[in-house]
Structures are given as structure tokens and as C-alpha cells.
Amino acid sequence: MDHPELRPRPPSPLQEVRDDRFERHGVRLLLKRDDLVHPELPGNKWRKLAPNLRAAVEAGHGALVTFGGAYSNHLRATAAAGRLLAMETVGIVRGHELAGRPLNDSLARCAADGMRLHFVARSEYRRKAEPEVLARLVGEAGAEGAYVVPEGGSNALALRGCAELGRELRGAADVVAVACGTGGTLAGLAAGLEPGQRALGVPVLAGGFLGAEIRSLQAAAFGGPAGEWSLAEGYDHGGYARIPSPLEAFATEFGHRHALPVERIYVAKLLWALADLTASGAFPCGTALAAVITGRP
């Protein structure tokens, strides 16, 4: 985006950290500080939203509508973008039962940034990819004519934005790892890396559904498979937004050790997974491992 309020600061910094949990296995750990790419739309939120915002502005849309759960970082980023661009934003939120409750901190921030929240039943939300259901949800939210950004911001445009992240990391690491919600960041990241590099995704939700979704996203964006990638399942820690005490202790210690503000829902699970995989011998001695820090607490 050329809008002065949305001007990012890429490429984001890449810093190596000394950590015995990795060094004792001969693995170098680098942090791709994408949390610093934009003050209000950090990391993959900038990478995925910027191409969609550009398309919305160029098409003359004055409003954005998107989807997310009660703790969605994507909803918060979209609300912030709308405020910065003076665009109306509507968030369709999973869980009709939340409509009568006080807003949590995430949704309160969305509302403070001007986002109008529309709560829908979970059964309807699950069907939002069906064209007729999508049209009905958008209509019921009073968002007809708004530019539709999918849940998590993951679409063909977003993948092209995330491919730039991969290009920034060419030659810098053997394996580039990122936490995954909808899979869009991993799908684009893998496409931007050079041959011989591998992208590794750590899903923060259980279910094993991401592989098919990533293949579908890459087909839409690039016409077929792009880059080498794999998923490390089993590190969801009980589900999205679940932060059990061992994970909280790990994130706190890692943050203090490396002066890094560790976001809990995505980044903490990524770093935990990388430490565990390293200890189990998943990365050969001499591997340069880059962890993409996609957001701030």
C-alpha cells in the first residue's frame, strides 16, 4: 500500500539468538522479526492484508467485511487497517451466544477501532465458504457491497504477499518455520523460498485439515504446488487460544532470555514445537532454523 498510514518497514530484521536448547544439537536459531514490519498490522497480518486492502481501494470499496473467532488477531488487524484507511469494517464473529456477553479484550479493541461486530451461530459460520451462505451472512450483517476478506485473510492475493516473506529469507536458513491458523502464510512462504529450503508449519488448531487447505490455496494463487513444505502436528496444546501452564512458563522464560515479547496463541506454540523437534533430532546438526515471529502479545 502507498497510503502513508499503512507504509510498512520490510524487510523485517533477522536476528540470531543463542539458546542451548538448540546449540547443544548443532542447530542455529534465527528469529525473523516480522512482528516489527508494521506498528499496528504486524507480521503475517500485514503480508496478507496489504494486497487485499490495495484491491479493495482500487475497486472503490468503502467497506471491508471479514470473519473470525472471539480471539482473532485477524479481526483486530482488519479493524486497525479500517481505522487507518478511514474504511468501514464489519466483523462476522463465530458464536451467536457471545452477542449478549461483555466483549473480551480482542473484540473490545476491534470495536474501539470502529469495527461493527455481527455474531452468528457456529453451525452457520462453518458453512461460510458456501456461496449462498456467505451471501446470506454478509447480507444479515448489513455489509452488502463490502470487499470480502476471508477468515485469517488467506486467499490468492494474500499468498502473493506472503511469498515476499519467503523471498526475504532466501539463502538465510535451511528450514523456515511458522505457526499456522488457516495455512495461508505457510502456503505463500513456501512459494517464495528458493530450491533447497523447506518451510515448516506448526498448526495451532487440532484436526489435520490444513494440508488440503494449503494445497487448495496454492492452486488458486500459483496454479499448483509451490515450494517444499510440511506440517508438524500435535503442538496445539489443547486447541486454539489454549495456553496451559507449561506453555505459559516456556513463553515467559524464552521472552526473558531473549528480550522477545512472545505472543501466546501462535508464536509460543511455534517456539515450543521447534525446541521439542530439535531435542528429538528432527533437524540435522548444522541446520540453520528460522522462526517467523508473526505478531506481538
C-alpha positions as CSV (number, residue, x, y, z in Angstrom):
1,M,0.0,0.0,0.0
2,D,1.2,3.5,-0.8
3,H,-1.2,5.1,1.8
4,P,1.1,6.9,4.4
5,E,-0.7,5.3,7.4
6,L,0.0,1.8,6.0
7,R,3.5,2.1,4.9
8,P,5.4,-0.9,6.2
9,R,9.1,-1.3,7.0
10,P,10.1,-4.5,5.2
11,P,12.3,-6.4,5.1
12,S,11.8,-7.3,8.7
13,P,15.0,-7.9,10.8
14,L,16.6,-11.4,11.0
15,Q,18.4,-12.0,14.3
16,E,20.3,-15.0,15.5
17,V,19.9,-15.9,19.2
18,R,22.0,-18.1,21.4
19,D,19.9,-20.8,23.1
20,D,21.4,-24.0,24.5
21,R,18.2,-26.0,23.7
22,F,19.2,-25.6,20.0
23,E,23.0,-25.2,20.2
24,R,23.6,-28.5,22.0
25,H,22.1,-30.2,18.9
26,G,24.2,-28.1,16.5
27,V,21.2,-26.1,15.3
28,R,21.3,-22.3,14.7
29,L,18.2,-20.5,15.7
30,L,17.3,-17.3,13.9
31,L,14.2,-15.1,14.5
32,K,12.6,-13.4,11.6
33,R,11.1,-10.4,13.4
34,D,8.0,-9.9,11.2
35,D,6.3,-8.5,14.4
36,L,8.3,-5.3,13.6
37,V,7.1,-4.9,10.0
38,H,4.3,-2.5,10.9
39,P,3.3,-1.0,14.2
40,E,-0.4,-1.9,14.1
41,L,-0.5,-4.7,11.4
42,P,2.4,-6.8,12.4
43,G,3.8,-9.9,10.6
44,N,1.6,-12.1,8.5
45,K,-1.4,-9.8,9.1
46,W,0.4,-7.1,7.1
47,R,1.7,-9.6,4.5
48,K,-1.8,-11.0,3.9
49,L,-3.9,-7.8,4.3
50,A,-1.9,-5.3,2.3
51,P,-2.7,-6.9,-1.2
52,N,-6.4,-7.2,-0.2
53,L,-6.5,-3.6,1.0
54,R,-5.0,-2.4,-2.2
55,A,-7.5,-4.4,-4.2
56,A,-10.4,-3.0,-2.2
57,V,-9.2,0.6,-2.5
58,E,-8.6,0.2,-6.3
59,A,-12.0,-1.2,-6.8
60,G,-13.6,1.6,-5.0
61,H,-14.9,-0.3,-2.0
62,G,-15.6,1.8,1.1
63,A,-16.0,-1.1,3.5
64,L,-14.4,-4.4,4.4
65,V,-16.2,-7.4,5.9
66,T,-14.3,-10.4,7.3
67,F,-14.6,-13.4,9.7
68,G,-13.0,-14.6,12.9
69,G,-13.4,-16.1,16.3
70,A,-13.6,-14.3,19.6
71,Y,-9.8,-14.1,19.9
72,S,-9.0,-13.5,16.2
73,N,-5.8,-11.5,15.6
74,H,-7.1,-11.1,12.0
75,L,-10.2,-9.3,13.1
76,R,-8.1,-6.9,15.2
77,A,-5.7,-6.2,12.3
78,T,-8.6,-5.6,9.9
79,A,-10.2,-3.2,12.3
80,A,-7.0,-1.3,12.7
81,A,-6.5,-1.2,8.9
82,G,-10.0,0.2,8.5
83,R,-9.3,2.9,11.1
84,L,-6.1,3.9,9.4
85,L,-7.7,3.9,5.9
86,A,-11.0,5.5,7.1
87,M,-12.9,2.5,5.8
88,E,-15.9,0.9,7.4
89,T,-15.2,-2.6,8.8
90,V,-17.6,-5.4,9.7
91,G,-16.6,-8.5,11.6
92,I,-18.7,-11.6,11.4
93,V,-17.8,-13.4,14.6
94,R,-18.2,-17.2,15.3
95,G,-20.6,-17.8,18.2
96,H,-24.1,-16.3,18.4
97,E,-24.0,-16.9,22.2
98,L,-21.4,-14.2,22.5
99,A,-23.8,-11.4,21.4
100,G,-25.2,-10.9,24.9
101,R,-21.9,-11.0,26.8
102,P,-19.3,-8.3,27.6
103,L,-16.7,-8.1,24.9
104,N,-13.3,-9.7,25.6
105,D,-10.2,-7.6,25.1
106,S,-9.7,-8.6,21.5
107,L,-13.2,-7.8,20.4
108,A,-13.3,-4.7,22.5
109,R,-10.2,-3.5,20.6
110,C,-12.0,-4.2,17.3
111,A,-15.0,-2.2,18.4
112,A,-12.8,0.6,19.6
113,D,-11.2,0.8,16.1
114,G,-14.7,1.1,14.6
115,M,-15.4,-2.4,13.6
116,R,-19.1,-3.3,13.7
117,L,-19.4,-6.9,15.1
118,H,-22.1,-9.3,14.0
119,F,-22.3,-12.6,15.9
120,V,-23.5,-15.8,14.1
121,A,-24.3,-19.3,15.1
122,R,-21.3,-21.7,14.9
123,S,-23.2,-24.1,12.6
124,E,-23.8,-21.2,10.1
125,Y,-20.2,-20.0,10.5
126,R,-18.8,-23.4,9.5
127,R,-20.7,-23.1,6.2
128,K,-19.4,-19.6,5.2
129,A,-17.4,-21.0,2.3
130,E,-20.7,-21.9,0.6
131,P,-21.6,-19.0,-1.8
132,E,-25.3,-18.9,-0.7
133,V,-24.4,-19.0,3.0
134,L,-21.7,-16.3,2.5
135,A,-24.2,-14.0,0.7
136,R,-26.7,-14.5,3.5
137,L,-24.2,-13.8,6.3
138,V,-22.9,-10.7,4.6
139,G,-26.5,-9.5,4.0
140,E,-27.6,-10.2,7.5
141,A,-24.5,-8.2,8.7
142,G,-25.6,-5.2,6.6
143,A,-22.4,-5.4,4.6
144,E,-23.7,-5.8,1.0
145,G,-21.2,-4.3,-1.4
146,A,-18.3,-4.5,1.0
147,Y,-15.0,-6.1,0.0
148,V,-14.9,-9.6,1.5
149,V,-11.7,-10.7,3.2
150,P,-11.7,-14.4,4.1
151,E,-11.1,-15.7,7.6
152,G,-7.5,-15.3,8.5
153,G,-7.0,-13.2,5.4
154,S,-5.9,-16.2,3.4
155,N,-6.7,-16.0,-0.3
156,A,-4.7,-15.9,-3.6
157,L,-3.8,-12.3,-3.1
158,A,-2.6,-12.9,0.5
159,L,-0.4,-15.8,-0.7
160,R,1.4,-13.5,-3.1
161,G,2.1,-11.1,-0.2
162,C,3.4,-13.9,2.0
163,A,5.7,-15.1,-0.9
164,E,7.6,-11.9,-0.4
165,L,8.4,-13.1,3.2
166,G,9.9,-16.2,1.6
167,R,12.0,-14.2,-0.8
168,E,13.4,-12.1,2.1
169,L,14.7,-15.4,3.6
170,R,16.4,-16.9,0.6
171,G,19.8,-18.1,1.5
172,A,19.3,-17.3,5.2
173,A,18.1,-20.6,6.6
174,D,17.7,-24.3,5.7
175,V,14.3,-24.5,7.4
176,V,11.8,-21.7,7.9
177,A,9.1,-22.3,10.4
178,V,5.8,-20.5,11.0
179,A,2.7,-21.1,13.2
180,C,-0.4,-21.8,11.1
181,G,-4.0,-21.0,11.6
182,T,-5.6,-21.0,8.2
183,G,-2.4,-22.0,6.3
184,G,-2.1,-19.0,4.0
185,T,1.2,-17.8,5.4
186,L,2.8,-21.2,5.1
187,A,1.4,-21.6,1.6
188,G,2.9,-18.3,0.4
189,L,6.1,-18.5,2.4
190,A,7.0,-21.9,0.8
191,A,6.4,-20.4,-2.7
192,G,8.9,-17.6,-2.0
193,L,11.8,-19.7,-0.7
194,E,14.5,-20.9,-3.1
195,P,15.1,-24.6,-4.0
196,G,16.8,-26.5,-1.2
197,Q,14.9,-24.5,1.5
198,R,12.0,-26.0,3.3
199,A,9.0,-24.4,5.0
200,L,7.6,-26.0,8.2
201,G,4.2,-25.2,9.6
202,V,3.1,-25.7,13.2
203,P,-0.8,-25.8,13.3
204,V,-2.2,-24.1,16.4
205,L,-5.5,-26.0,15.9
206,A,-6.0,-29.7,16.0
207,G,-7.8,-31.6,13.2
208,G,-5.4,-32.4,10.5
209,F,-7.3,-30.3,7.9
210,L,-4.5,-27.9,6.9
211,G,-2.7,-29.9,4.3
212,A,-5.6,-30.0,1.9
213,E,-6.3,-26.3,2.5
214,I,-2.7,-25.3,1.7
215,R,-2.8,-27.3,-1.5
216,S,-6.0,-25.6,-2.5
217,L,-4.7,-22.1,-1.7
218,Q,-1.5,-22.7,-3.7
219,A,-3.6,-24.0,-6.6
220,A,-5.7,-20.8,-6.6
221,A,-2.7,-18.5,-6.2
222,F,0.0,-20.2,-8.2
223,G,-1.8,-22.7,-10.4
224,G,-0.4,-25.7,-8.5
225,P,2.1,-26.8,-5.8
226,A,4.8,-24.3,-5.0
227,G,7.9,-24.9,-2.8
228,E,8.7,-27.6,-0.3
229,W,6.6,-27.6,2.9
230,S,5.5,-29.9,5.7
231,L,3.4,-29.7,8.9
232,A,4.4,-30.6,12.4
233,E,1.1,-31.6,14.0
234,G,0.5,-32.2,17.7
235,Y,1.5,-28.8,19.1
236,D,-1.9,-27.2,19.5
237,H,-1.8,-27.6,23.3
238,G,-5.4,-28.4,23.6
239,G,-6.8,-26.1,21.0
240,Y,-6.8,-22.5,19.7
241,A,-6.3,-19.9,22.5
242,R,-5.5,-22.7,25.0
243,I,-2.4,-21.7,26.9
244,P,-1.7,-24.4,29.5
245,S,0.7,-23.5,32.3
246,P,3.8,-25.3,30.9
247,L,3.4,-23.3,27.7
248,E,3.0,-20.1,29.6
249,A,6.1,-20.9,31.6
250,F,8.1,-21.7,28.5
251,A,6.9,-18.5,26.7
252,T,7.8,-16.4,29.8
253,E,11.3,-17.9,30.1
254,F,12.0,-17.6,26.4
255,G,10.9,-14.0,26.4
256,H,13.1,-13.1,29.3
257,R,16.1,-14.9,27.9
258,H,15.9,-13.3,24.5
259,A,14.2,-10.0,25.3
260,L,11.4,-11.0,22.9
261,P,7.7,-10.3,23.6
262,V,6.3,-13.7,22.9
263,E,2.7,-13.8,21.6
264,R,1.0,-16.8,23.2
265,I,-1.6,-18.2,20.7
266,Y,0.8,-18.6,17.7
267,V,4.4,-17.7,18.5
268,A,4.7,-19.6,21.8
269,K,3.4,-22.8,20.2
270,L,5.8,-22.4,17.3
271,L,8.9,-21.9,19.6
272,W,7.9,-24.8,21.8
273,A,7.5,-27.1,18.8
274,L,10.9,-26.1,17.4
275,A,12.6,-26.7,20.8
276,D,10.9,-30.1,21.0
277,L,11.6,-31.1,17.4
278,T,15.2,-30.1,17.9
279,A,15.6,-32.2,21.0
280,S,14.1,-35.2,19.2
281,G,16.7,-34.9,16.3
282,A,14.3,-33.6,13.7
283,F,16.9,-31.2,12.4
284,P,20.4,-32.4,11.4
285,C,23.4,-30.9,13.0
286,G,24.4,-27.8,11.2
287,T,20.8,-26.8,10.3
288,A,20.0,-23.1,10.2
289,L,16.5,-22.8,11.5
290,A,14.5,-19.6,11.1
291,A,11.3,-19.0,13.2
292,V,8.9,-16.4,11.8
293,I,7.7,-14.2,14.7
294,T,4.3,-13.2,13.2
295,G,2.9,-11.0,16.0
296,R,3.2,-9.4,19.4
297,P,1.3,-10.1,22.6
